[in-house]
Amino acid sequence: MSKRRFSREFKLSAVQLVQQRGYSVTEAAKSLGIYPVSLRSWIKRFGSESAASPNGEAALRIEVRRLREENQRLRWEREILKKATAFFAKEQP
């Protein structure tokens, strides 16, 4: 069986369930379908980062990262379309 990998955002959300929403480690782990041991290690690793991000700052950082990636992809697609337009413009008499 292969080892499951979780994104950083998922781990931070899981930590926030325990620290900010008041779930127990066991309850949160069970609802997310992960082992409590994994969640405890994420709390040790990301706990201070999650607690230092009041009012959704972590969510904002996640959204900014997603938007930057999307922006980069859209710029790349635009460049491809520019090149394709130039190529096809040359072919027509």
N, C-alpha and C positions, 0 to 999 in steps of 0.2 A: 504494500500500500504506500502511495506516495505521501510525502509530508505536505500538509496544506500550508499555504502562505497567505498572510493577511497584510493588507495595505496599512500604511502608517495612519491614515485617516480612520480606518476601522478600529485600530488599536486605541487611538485617542478617544474615539467615541465610546468604546467599551470602558475605558478608564473614567470618563465623565459620568457614565451611568452609576458607577460606584461612588465617586467623590462628590458629584453635584446633585444627583437625583436620589441618593439615599438607598440604592439597591445594595444588598449584600453581595459579596463576591460570588457566592454560590448561585444566587438568584440570577445575577447578570450573566454569568457563564452559561447557565442552563438555558436562558432565553436566547442567547447568541449561538448556542451549539458548539461551545468551546470548553476546554478543560479549565477548571478553577486555577490550576497551577499556572497555566499560561497567562490568565488574567492577572494573577498576583505578580508575575514577573513583569508584565506590562505596566502595572501600577508602580512598581519600583523604578522602572525605566522612564516612564512618561508622566508619572504622578505630579512632579513639580512643574512640568511644562503645561499640563492640563490645568492645574490649579492657578498658574500664573496668567491664564488667559480668560479673564472674566468677560462677561457680556458677548461671548461668541467670537473673540479675537481669533481663536484657532479655526473656527469655521470661515472667517474672513480670509485667513491665510490660505486655507485650502481652496477657496473660491478664486483667489488671485492666482494661485498656481495653475488651476484648471483653465482660467481665462488666458493666461500667458501661453500655455500649451496650445489652446485652440487658436490663438492669434498667430502663433508660429506656423501651425498647419495651414491656416487660411492664406498666409503670405506665400507659403510654398506652392499651394494650389494656384494662386493668382499668377505666380511666375511661370508655372507650366502653361497656363492658358495664354499668357502673353506670347510665349515662344511658339505655341501651336498656332496662334493667330498670325504671327509673322510668317511662319512656314507656309500656311495655306494661302496667305495673301500673295506670296511670291509665285505660287503655282498657277494662279489664274491669269489668262491672257489679257 
